[in-house]
């Protein structure tokens, strides 16, 4: 790996600018959320996330729309949703760049309406 030792364990946090708004399956409600991600690979990953932004946003929407209102409103369900979003984002990066590198996804905003 061509990653400098010093940056190996330094976390970088980066927000995804988009506000995601989705209809919740089998519900009259919709959910609105914003996310940020954490990586230990710095600009190597943040540049790739920016480059594949549209594919990543589409993957986030697809993954989130598999979750029910019940899941989204429970703390455990929200943890599983964050993991699913991380996996979806990594999937896009792996398909396009052969490497994921996103450690964690977190919600910076989460509202039901």
PyMOL commands that set and color helices and strands:
alter all, ss='L'
color gray80, all
select helices_A, chain A and resi 5-7+43-51+53-64+69-73+75-97
alter helices_A, ss='H'
color red, helices_A
select strands_A, chain A and resi 12-15+20-23+30-39+102-112
alter strands_A, ss='S'
color yellow, strands_A
deselect
rebuild
show_as cartoon
